[in-house]
Amino acid sequence: MYGRKVKGINRSTFIIDEKGKIVHAYRGVKVKGHIQEILDALNA
């Protein structure tokens, strides 16, 4: 961006258990294929 530092979109997903504790945090994720990764983690 013409020598300027910019911050783009930063996507994150968090898996939270029944007690409200963060079980897993995914940071800087890409949309493609991410939902399957989350579903696999939830089913494990």
Secondary structure per residue as TSV (DSSP state, phi and psi in degrees):
chain	resnum	aa	ss	phi	psi
A	1	M	-	360.0	59.6
A	2	Y	T	58.2	40.3
A	3	G	T	85.2	-5.7
A	4	R	-	-91.5	142.9
A	5	K	-	-86.2	129.1
A	6	V	-	-130.2	155.7
A	7	K	-	-111.2	125.1
A	8	G	-	-87.9	-156.5
A	9	I	-	-74.1	132.0
A	10	N	-	-121.5	102.1
A	11	R	-	-89.2	140.1
A	12	S	E	-138.9	149.3
A	13	T	E	-132.8	138.6
A	14	F	E	-125.2	136.3
A	15	I	E	-102.8	123.0
A	16	I	E	-119.5	132.3
A	17	D	-	-81.4	-178.1
A	18	E	T	-62.6	-26.9
A	19	K	T	-88.0	-0.8
A	20	G	S	89.3	9.6
A	21	K	-	-87.7	136.4
A	22	I	E	-73.3	118.1
A	23	V	E	-87.4	-40.0
A	24	H	E	-151.2	141.7
A	25	A	E	-122.7	126.8
A	26	Y	E	-108.5	120.5
A	27	R	E	-119.2	146.9
A	28	G	S	64.8	38.5
A	29	V	-	-80.6	154.2
A	30	K	-	-100.4	145.5
A	31	V	S	-64.9	-44.8
A	32	K	T	-64.9	118.8
A	33	G	T	83.9	-7.2
A	34	H	H	-69.9	-37.6
A	35	I	H	-61.5	-37.4
A	36	Q	H	-67.3	-37.4
A	37	E	H	-62.3	-40.6
A	38	I	H	-68.1	-45.7
A	39	L	H	-61.2	-39.4
A	40	D	H	-64.0	-40.6
A	41	A	H	-66.7	-38.5
A	42	L	H	-69.8	-33.2
A	43	N	H	-82.0	-12.3
A	44	A	-	-80.0	360.0
